[in-house]
Amino acid sequence: MLSKTKTLALCSLLLLSLLALPCITFVQSQGQPYFKITLIVPGANPARKQWAQIIENSLDAVGIDAVRVELDWGTVYDRALTPPADMVGKTYDEGGFDALFIGYAMGIDPDPFGLYDSSQFPPSGQNYYLWNNSENDRLCRLIKETVDENKRLEYVKQWQKLAYDEVPSATILYTREVVGFDPTALQKEPFLAYHYPAWPRVKNWKLAAGSTQTTIVVAQTGPAPEEGLNPLLTTSYYDLTVYDNIFDSLAERWDLIDMEMVPALATSWEVASDQKTWTVHLRQGVKWHDGVEFTADDVKFTFESAMDPEIASPTGAFIQEIIGSADNIEVVDPYTVVFRLPKPYAYFVESILASAIIPKHVLENVPPSEWASHPFNTAAGSYTVGSYTAYGPIGTGPYVYAAYDPTTTANIMTKNPNYWNKAALEAAGTFQIETLYVQCIESSDAAISALKSGEVDVLDSQYHLETKLASIEKPWGDYAEYDAFGVQELGFNMQHPVFGTGVDTPLGKKDPSRAAEAARYVRQAISHLIPREDIINTILNGYGTPGVTTPITTLTAGFDTSLKPYEYNVELAKSLLAAAGYETGVPPPAGDFLQQYGLYIAVVVVVVVIIVVAVLALRKKR
């Protein structure tokens, strides 16, 4: 009888030990956060600050130590977007970043290469996430190089599904934007046709009927110069609002109605049968603002400089990937340039030919180390080119940079009387604005007051006026609204040890071969903790659509409508955190539970069988 009792006790102890083993392995101390994440909130965007706080609270509520910090744009660039090489991949506590709330004014074409390919890491590329995924790279390159549109859009859908599952960024929403304006000064229709990526396109704005006002003031939420006014050195939306009026590209998107690419500094282009050799014919008689003629040398100089590592252009890695090297650009004559690409690029016209062209004669003798601090970029002070005195950048565009007023933060530009397209624009009833001011007013309330008092004429879309439409009244105010190619997201540092590489998750520590899998669970969990619908309805007054992926939006060709935004689901988020090894009180999703605990379950089954056999044997002996 004693032997029988001992046997049963031993079997019971073994069974309990096996059942408890998973809990012992993944125990989480009561009251201790699972991990810390610092959420960077850049700039003065009031709506972004609000949803950042909501998401911080949501993460805190499930046991993640979320810390929200508001930083100026300069610090954000230094930590995340264009950090020095030795800081790339560092966490926030190490001087880098963990996760970044940021908005993108996206291009029209579904091309994720520049943002996500592993060749595009900072500081010379824009893959600030540091996503390094072989399948992502494969699909990015197929999208980039496939000329057949139908095949290319299939690759776009495959890429979007991968990005949806891997979550290098949690896309919060796609924007529906509002631009405020003074209807006694300007007409509404151009704002509906010329928003980003055709922003601000002031040359296409129209004065209100009967208006004699020829000075227009544009207010925006961020400062310019921010990174600078040299288009090779900045990716800032706020800088674009200034320099888009100063420079021209070889081709431009005429409007966002037909979305047609039309000639600008180029008159035409053609590609050879190899789909790699592009011949571009340039417009003759175009003058830089200082009176020097524009030629093919300026075109080659622009792209050569973009690829120069000493210039450190944030788009340099992208340009180099497409063009290869300066040796692949041939100046055939003053008005003909040939690009010999190493591989086909489906968006050559939409991307490369749409790049702003800069003047060789102005910058060729400026050392690369001085480009960022030169008045051409900073608009601080003046410089001379021959007999011409400049106070900022020199372009071929419709407006000439005249001055920067530090008191009002105003960039002042005047109409270029020698603009190459002046006659055609004026014949269309546009290009009537003689003087243009672009200045920063951070607060939307202050900006609306300035519109009401007549101090400004246009409020840009980043004020998120959708929550304040009732305060904009005629005759002094009106607004234009449109679905935009805009995205707001929470981007992850994919080298962070918890939600990037996963090596510091409990599952990653237990089984390093599954660390990346664990990190993916954590990113998916965070995405499920973002109340997208509530953010859009409460903060943006319903203006926006829950986001799925960046940069493919609902307006982008190839968007996969079968993919639905991550729903706000706290229990599912906890389950995913449990799949990464955290003890949340909620079991992992069914498949992950079996994968994680399957061995234990099998062993328990075997032990139960042994116990049953033992008990039956004891009964027989009795």
N, C-alpha and C positions, 0 to 999 in steps of 0.2 A: 504493500500500500504506500509506503514511504517513497519507494522508487518511482511509482506511478505519479505521485504528487510532484516529485522533483522534475520528472520529465515534462509534465504539463507546465510547471512554472518556468522551466528553461525555454520551452517553445514559446510561451507567452511573452517572455522578456525579449527573445529574438525578434518576434513579430512586431512588438512595440518599437524596438530600436530601428527596425527597417522603415516602419511607417513614419517615424520622427526624423529620419535622416535628412530628407529634403528641407524640412523646416529648420533644422540645425545649420545646414549649409547656407541657407539664404536668410538667416535671421536679421531683422532690422531693429535696431534699438528704438524703444519707444521714445517719441519726442524728438528724435534726430532727423534732420532733413535728408532726403535721398542724395541730393547733390546740390551744388550752388551753380547758378547761372546769372551772369550780369547782362542785363538788357540795355543796350545803348540806344538812346533816343536823340537823334541829331537835330540841330536847327531849331527854328521857332514855330514850326507847323503845329497849330493848336490842336487840330483833330488827332494828329499822330500821338501827341502827348496823352490825350485822353484814352485812346485805345491801348496805348502802352501800359497805362495804369490798370486798365481792366484786365489785360492779359497777365500782368504781374500778379494781381490778386488771385486770378484763376490758378496760376501755377503754385502760388503759396498755399492755396487751400487744399491741395492734394499732397503736400509735403515736400515740394521742391522749394529750395531757398532761392527765390527770384529777387534780384536786386536791380532796380531801375536807376540809370544814371543819364542825365541830360548833358550833352556835350556840344560844343561849337563845331562847325563843319571842319575847321582846320584840324582839330584833334581827331575827328572821325576819320579823315583821310590818313592821318599819320598812324592811327591804330589799325584801321581795317581796310580801307579802299586802296591806298597807295603807300603802304608802310615801307620803310627801308628793308633791304633784303634780309638783314639779320633779325627782323621782327616778324617776318611772315610766318604765320601758323601759331604764334604765341597766344596764350589765353589772356583774358582781361587782366588778371592779377599779375601777369608777366609783362604787361605793357601792350598787349594786342587786344583781341576782342573775343567774346563768347558768342553773342548773337546781336544782330543789328536790325533795328527797324529802319527801313529805307523805302523810298518810292522811286519808281522808274518811269520816265516818259519813254515808252518803247517805240521801236521802229515798227513799220507796217508788216515787214516780211518775217516769216517764221524761221529765224536763223539763230539758234541757241549757241552757236560756236563761240562767239566772242565772250559770252558770259560764263560758259561752263566747260569748254574743252580744257584739258589739263595742261595744254601749252600756253594758256592765258593767265597764269598766276601773276599776282602783283609782284613788283611795282610796275611792270611794263604791260600788264594785261588786266582784264576786268573780272576774272574769276576770283573774286575776293573770298568766296566760300572755300576755295582750295579743294573743290570736288575733284577727286582723282578716281575715275571709274572707267574701266576699259570699254564697257558696253556703251557708256555715254559718249566716249571719244569716237567710237566706231560710228554711232548714229549721227553725231554732230558732223563728222566728215562726209558721210553719205549725203546728208542734207545739203551741205556746202557744195559738194562736187557733182550732184545729180542734176543734169540740165532738164531732163524730162519732168515736167511739173507734177504729173499724176504719181509717178514713182516717188518723187521727192516728198510729196505730201503724205504718202504712206509712211515714209521714214519719220516724218514729223510726228505722226500719231504714235509710232513706236517709241520715239524719244519721250513724248509727253507722258506715256504710261510709265516709263522707267522713272522719270523725274517725280511723278505722282507717288510712286511706291517708295522711292529712296529719300524724298523730302530734303534736298540740300537747302531748300528754303521753304518756309511755311507761307504760301501766298495767301494774304489776308483778303484782298478784294481787287476788283477791276473798277476803275473810276468812271463815274459820270460827272463831268466837270461843268463848272459855271464860271464865266468871265463877266465881271461887272464893267459897265461903261457909261459914259455920259451921252445920252441920245441926242442932245443938242449939238454935240461935236462930231459924233461918228455914227455910221450905220451898223446895224446888227449883222447882216448877212456875211460879211467877210470873217467874222469870228467863228461862224459855223463851218466855214470852208478852210480856214487857215489856223488850225490849232496844231499841237505837236503831232508829228514831226515837221509840220510846216509852220512852226511858231518862231517869232511873232509875225514875220512876213509883213512888216509895216508898209512896204511899198505897194501892197495889194489892198490896204485898208481904204475905205471911202469916207470922205467927210459927209456929215449930215446935209440934207438939202437946205440950201440957203445959208449954211454956215460959212463964216469968213475966218474961222479960227484955223491957223496953220501951225500952231505949236501944240503938241500932244505930250502929256506926261503919263508914263506907265508906272504903276506901283507894283512891287512884288515882295513876297515874304522874306526873301533872302538877299544877301548883299552881292553886288558885282562891282569890281572884280572879286571873285571868291578864290578859285584856283588861278584865274587870270583870263585875259582876253585873247591870247594866242590860241586858236582852236586846236593846235597840236598838244597843248599843255593842260587842257581842261576837259572834264566830262560833266561840268556843272550846268544844270538847267538854268540857273540864274545868270551865269556868264553868257549862255547861249542867247538869252533875251537881248543882250547887247551886241555880241559879235555877229549874230546872224544878219544884222543890218549893214555890217561893215565889209563882209567878205562874200564872195560868190564861189560856187562850186562848178564843176564841169557840166553837171546835169542836176536838175532839181525836181522834186515832186510838186507839180503845179498846184494841186489842191488835194483835199481829202474827200472830195466828192467822186471824181473820176479816178483819182490816184495815179494819174499818168506821169511818167518820167519824161521831162522835156529838156531840150538843150538849154544851156546857160553859157558858160565860158566856152563850152564846146558847141559846135554847130551840128555835128553828127558823129556816129561811131559805128563800127562793124566788127564782127568777130569772125575769124577764119573757121574752116570746117573742123579744126582740131579742138574748138571751143576753149582754146587757151590764149590765142593771139588776138589782142584787141587793138584796133587802130582808131585813134581819136583825132578828129579834125577840130582845130581851135578857131575861135572867133578872132577876126583881125580888127585892129583899130581900138581895142580895149585898153584903157589907161588905168594905172594905179593912181591912187589919190594924189600922189606927188607928181603926176604927169609922165612917169616912165611907162613904156609900153609893156603890156603883158605878153609873154611868149611861152613856148614849150619848155624853156629852161626853168620857169617858175613851177611848172607842173612836176618836172623831175625833182627839183629841189624840195618841193613839199613832201613827196613820198620818201625821198632819200632821208630827209630830216626825221620823219616819223619813225623810220627804222633805225635811226642812230641811237645806240644805247646811251651815249653821253647826253643826248637830249632828254631821254627818259620819258617819252610820251606815254601816257596811260593807255593809248590804243596802239602803241608801237608793235607789240607782239602780234596783234591781230593783222595789222598791215603787212608785217613781215611774213606771216603765215600765208597770206593771199598772194602777195607779189613775189616773195622770195628774197630778192635783194635789189639794190639799185642797178645792178648790171642787167636786170630784166626790163628796165625802162630805157627805151631808145628815143632820143630826140632826132627825128628824121629831118626836120627843117623847123623854122621858127613857129610853124602852125600845125605840126603833125607830131604826135607822140604814139609810139607803139609799146604796149605792155605785153610781155611774154610770160604768162603765168606758169608756174610749175605744174599746176593742176587746174582743171576747170573750176570756175566759181560761179554758181548760179545767180548770185546777187551782185555781180560786178558793177552793173550800172547803178543799182539802187544803193549800193554801199560805197564802193571805191570812187565812182564818178560823182557821188553826192558829197564827197569830202571837200571842206573849204580849202582853197588854194591860197598860199602865203607868198610874199614877194622875196625872191632870191636876192635882189640888189640891196634890200634893207637888212637882211639877217645873215647873209653869208659870211660876213666878217665879224659877227658877234660870237664870242666863244660860247660853246654849248653850256658851260657852267654859269653863264650870265643870262641865258634866255629867260629863266623864270623871274629874275629881278629887273630885267630891262623894261624901260617905260612902254615899249611895244606891248608888253604883257600886263604890266601893273597900272598903266596910265598915271603913274606918279612922276611928275616932272616932265621934261621935254627932251627931244634929241633932234638932230638935224640929219637930213639925207640930201646931199648937194645943197641947194639953196632953200630947201623945204624944211620948215620946222613942224615937227609932229608932237602931239600930246598924248598919244596912245597908239593903237594899231593902225597900220596902213593897209587898206584893201582895195578891191575893185568894185565894192558893193554900192548900193543905192544911198548910203549915208556915210558921211565923213566924221571920224571921231574928233570932237572939238575940245572937250575938257572934262575933268572930273571935279565935282564940287564936294569936298569932304564934309561940309556942314550939312548938306541935305542928302548926301550919298548919291548924288545924281550923276549919271553918265550922260553927257550932252553931245548930241550928234546933229549935224546939219545936212540938208539934202545935197547930194552930189550932182552938180549942174552938168557934169560930163558923163553921167551914167550911160552905159551902152544901150540900155533898153528904155531910156527915158521917154522917147517919143511914143512908143507903143503903149506903155503904161498910162501915160497922160491921156492918150486917145481913148483908153478904156475907162476913163474917169477916176483913175487911181493915181497914186504917187503925188498927192497934193499936199502932204505934210512937209513943211519946210524945216521945222526943228523938232527933235525928238529927245525927250528926257526919259531915262529909266532909273528909278530910285527904289530904295528899300524902305518899306514901312512894315514892321513885323506884325503888329496887331491888326486883326481884321476890323475891329471896332474903329480904330484910328484911321484905317484905310477907307472905310465907308464914310466916316466924317469928312475926310479929305475929298472924297468924291462929291459929297453933298455940298461942300463949300466951294467947289470948283478948283481946288488945288491940284487934283489929279483927274485924269480922264479915263483911265483903264485900270481895273484891278485884276491881276492874273488869277489863274485857276487854283493856285495853291492856297488861297485864302479860305477855301471850302465855304464859299458863300451860300451853299445849299441850305445851311442852317439859319441863315439870316436874310432870306429873300424878302420877308415881310418888311425889313428895314430899308430896302432899296425901292425908292418911289419915283415915279415920273413927276415933274419933267426933268429932274436932275439926274435920275438914275434908271438904268435898265440892265438886263442881263441876257446872255446867250448861254444855252445849255446843250450839251452833246455827249454822246458816248465816246469815250476817249481811249487811246492806246496807253493808258496809265495803269500801273500796278503798284500796290503797297504790299510789302512782305516783311517777314522776320527771317533774315538770312542767318544760317548757322556757320560757325567755324568748323569745317569738316576735319580739322586736326585736333579738336578739343578731345581730351581723353575720355569723356563720358559720352557725349552725343555726336562726336565726330568719328573717332577711331573705336570707341567703346572699350578700350583696354582697362579703364577704371570702373566699369560697371561690374556688379557682382558676377554676372554670367561671363563677362570677358575675362575676369580674374580666374574664374573656375576653369574655363575652357577658352584659351586665347584664340582658337580657330573660329570661335563664334562671336568674337568681340565686335566685328563690323555689323553682324546681325543684331546684337544687343543695342548698338548705337542707333540703328534704324528704328528699332522699337521705341526708343526714347524720343526720337524726332517725330515719329508718328503720334506718340502720346501727347507731345506738346502741341502738335497741330490740332488734335482733338480737343484741346483745352482752350482753343480760340473761338469765342462766340461771334462768328462772322456776321450772322444775321442781326444780332443785337447791336453790334458796332455800326452796321450800315443804317439800321433803323433809328437808333437813338442818337448817334453822333453825327451822321451824315444825312439825316432826314430822308432816308430811303434812296439816296443818290449813290448807286454803286451796285456791284454784283459780287457775290462771294467768289473768291479766287480759287483756282485749281492749280495752275503752274505759272511760273515766270520763265521765259518771256512770251509764251504762247497764250494769247488771250481769246476771249469769245469773239473778238473782231478779226482774229488772225486766220488766214487761210490754213486749213488742215487741223483746226481745233477739234479735239475728240469730244463730241457731245455725250459720249457714254460715261465719261469720267465726271463724278459729282464731287463738289467740295467736301472736305473733311467735316463731318458733322460735329457739333459741340456735344461731347459725350464723356462725362467725367468717369463713369464706370468703365467704359472701353479704354480710356486713357490709363486708368489704374491697372487694368488687365494687361495692357501693353508694357507698362512699367514692370509688372510682375514677370512678364516674359523676359525682360532684361535682368531679372534676378532680384528685384526689389520686393520686399514684403509689404504689400499694400492692403492685404485683407481681401483681395479679389483674385481669383485664379487667372492664370494666363488664358488667352484664347485657346480653344480646344486643341487645335493642331499643335500649338506650341507647348501646351501642357503635356501632351503625350511625348513630344520630342524631348522635353526637359526631364520628365519624370518616368518615362517609359521603362528604363532599366530597373528602377526601384519597384515599379508595379509588377514587372515580370518576376523579380526576385521574391516579392511578397507572395505572389501566386504560388511559386514553387514551395515557399516555406509553409503556406497554408496547406498545400497538398501533403507535405511531409508530416505536419501536425495531425491532419486527419488520419493518415495511415498509421501514425504512432498511436493515436487514441484507439483506433480500431484494433490494433495489435494488442494493446493493453486489455481491452474488453474481452478479446478472445482468450487471453491467458486467465482472466478472471473466471 
